[in-house]
Amino acid sequence: MVVKQNKIFSIETHRHANVYVIRGIEDCIATINITPGKIFCGELLLKSFFNDRIYELRVWNPFRSKLAAAVLNGIDSIGLLPGNKVLYLGASTGTTISHISDIVGTKGCIYGIEYSSSCAYQLFHLSSYRTNVIPIIEDARYPLRYKMLIPMVDVIIIDVSQKDQIEILAINSLFFLKNGGNVIVTLKSDSIDAISPEILFAKQVDKLRKFGFSLFEQITLEPYERNHMLIRGKLSDPVFLFNQLTRFTKLTN
Ligand SMILES: C[S@@+](CC[C@H](N)C(=O)[O-])C[C@H]1O[C@@H](n2cnc3c(N)ncnc32)[C@H](O)[C@@H]1O
């Protein structure tokens, strides 16, 4: 754990709620640690003294978190606010979730769906001291299996790197996303198809629109992640989504 005094860096608030910019030898972004003294994945921990209080900031690594890469690449909004309920599909070990947990704070909650039990082991450890993280070991393709555990949420984030991830997002949005709720989708071209990234991303964007999502932003995650893109949108018409999904199921059955 590396702790530096606030003499050698300055802190500014970012336009994204509860995200901070640390200006020092190298600028970086960070979130305020809601579990002081505990770090999760070897991240740099900085201490700052302000108004007689000590704040701990956990540096948010864009090479380990696609959301951090999008913030550093200048995304307009990540659609996350303190107190939000978030459904995270493809939680993995919980690196990004740990920072979202700082952002939404103790009044918010993150439900992390992960089907690999080896990844979920670390996620469970994270949830043992971060009470706003709820890990669920399940396949995100089958939301009925965990429907009883999750309320309606403000934001759904999906990072499963699967060919059918837009369908996975659509079915989970139908069950869990509030009207007008935000969605964040990360796309990795080589995990979806072997065609050129541009064509593939365009096809995925088209598919999102066909399910009734309005899209606000598309941002590349280069140079932090090769051939990756992050898309932010919202669900504007759940009835349309329902109709499209039933059509889709009929076609594929
Ligand atoms: C690229 S990693 C996610 C990394 C994570 N978002 C982060 O930033 O820390 C993708 C994860 O999705 C999980 N995954 C893939 N398909 C899934 C599915 N259908 N249901 C649940 N988890 C899935 C994989 O096991 C893997 O851990």
The ligand as an SDF file (V2000), in Angstrom:
LIG
                    3D

 27 29  0  0  0  0  0  0  0  0999 V2000
  -14.2700   -8.9870  -19.4750 C   0  0  0  0  0  0  0  0  0  0  0  0
  -14.7130   -9.7870  -17.9940 S   0  0  0  0  0  0  0  0  0  0  0  0
  -15.4570   -8.5280  -17.0230 C   0  0  0  0  0  0  0  0  0  0  0  0
  -14.4750   -7.6130  -16.2990 C   0  0  0  0  0  0  0  0  0  0  0  0
  -15.1840   -6.6940  -15.3300 C   0  0  0  0  0  0  0  0  0  0  0  0
  -16.2670   -6.0180  -15.9710 N   0  0  0  0  0  0  0  0  0  0  0  0
  -14.2560   -5.6520  -14.7110 C   0  0  0  0  0  0  0  0  0  0  0  0
  -14.0740   -4.5750  -15.2910 O   0  0  0  0  0  0  0  0  0  0  0  0
  -13.7350   -5.9110  -13.6160 O   0  0  0  0  0  0  0  0  0  0  0  0
  -16.1200  -10.7170  -18.5160 C   0  0  0  0  0  0  0  0  0  0  0  0
  -16.7200  -11.5550  -17.4210 C   0  0  0  0  0  0  0  0  0  0  0  0
  -18.0290  -11.9240  -17.8070 O   0  0  0  0  0  0  0  0  0  0  0  0
  -18.2760  -13.2270  -17.3430 C   0  0  0  0  0  0  0  0  0  0  0  0
  -19.3680  -13.7760  -18.1620 N   0  0  0  0  0  0  0  0  0  0  0  0
  -19.3470  -14.0770  -19.4810 C   0  0  0  0  0  0  0  0  0  0  0  0
  -20.5630  -14.5300  -19.8880 N   0  0  0  0  0  0  0  0  0  0  0  0
  -21.3630  -14.5080  -18.8010 C   0  0  0  0  0  0  0  0  0  0  0  0
  -22.7340  -14.8500  -18.5760 C   0  0  0  0  0  0  0  0  0  0  0  0
  -23.5130  -15.2980  -19.5590 N   0  0  0  0  0  0  0  0  0  0  0  0
  -23.2250  -14.7050  -17.3260 N   0  0  0  0  0  0  0  0  0  0  0  0
  -22.4520  -14.2440  -16.3160 C   0  0  0  0  0  0  0  0  0  0  0  0
  -21.1520  -13.9040  -16.4630 N   0  0  0  0  0  0  0  0  0  0  0  0
  -20.6080  -14.0230  -17.6850 C   0  0  0  0  0  0  0  0  0  0  0  0
  -16.9420  -13.9530  -17.5160 C   0  0  0  0  0  0  0  0  0  0  0  0
  -16.8480  -15.0850  -16.6680 O   0  0  0  0  0  0  0  0  0  0  0  0
  -15.9480  -12.8480  -17.1510 C   0  0  0  0  0  0  0  0  0  0  0  0
  -15.5950  -12.9200  -15.7930 O   0  0  0  0  0  0  0  0  0  0  0  0
  1  2  1  0
  2  3  1  0
  2 10  1  0
  3  4  1  0
  4  5  1  0
  5  6  1  0
  5  7  1  0
  7  8  2  0
  7  9  1  0
 10 11  1  0
 11 12  1  0
 11 26  1  0
 12 13  1  0
 13 14  1  0
 13 24  1  0
 14 15  1  0
 14 23  1  0
 15 16  2  0
 16 17  1  0
 17 18  1  0
 17 23  2  0
 18 19  1  0
 18 20  2  0
 20 21  1  0
 21 22  2  0
 22 23  1  0
 24 25  1  0
 24 26  1  0
 26 27  1  0
M  CHG  2   2   1   9  -1
M  END
$$$$
